[in-house]
């Protein structure tokens, strides 16, 4: 599982926990380089708390059961997917 920058929301602002899921094999694609990058940039710019699951990168993960448990934890942790 690939995880990226995680920031806490500023005080006084409602804290959302975002889970961003990407699964595109081509990092030069519009899906990855356009939409995904914009979402991550906006979350960073607004100091939002977030985690990222890259299902394409995770396909090489050997322990599927562990990976599934990690996904479940992230889904339960998040307020927005």
Long-range contacts (C-beta under 8 A, 24 or more apart in sequence): 1-53, 1-54, 1-58, 1-61, 1-67, 1-70, 1-71, 2-52, 2-53, 2-54, 2-57, 2-58, 3-51, 3-52, 4-40, 4-50, 4-51, 4-52, 5-44, 5-50, 6-49, 6-50, 6-51, 7-43, 7-44, 7-47, 7-48, 7-49, 7-50, 8-47, 8-49, 9-47, 9-48, 9-49, 10-47, 15-49, 16-48, 16-49, 16-79, 16-80, 17-49, 17-50, 17-51, 17-77, 17-78, 17-79, 17-80, 18-43, 18-48, 18-49, 18-50, 18-51, 18-78, 18-79, 18-80, 18-81, 19-50, 19-51, 19-52, 19-53, 19-74, 19-75, 19-77, 19-78, 19-80, 19-81, 20-50, 20-51, 20-52, 20-53, 21-52, 21-53, 21-55, 21-81, 22-52, 22-53, 22-54, 22-55, 22-56, 23-54, 23-55, 23-56, 24-56, 25-56, 51-77, 51-78
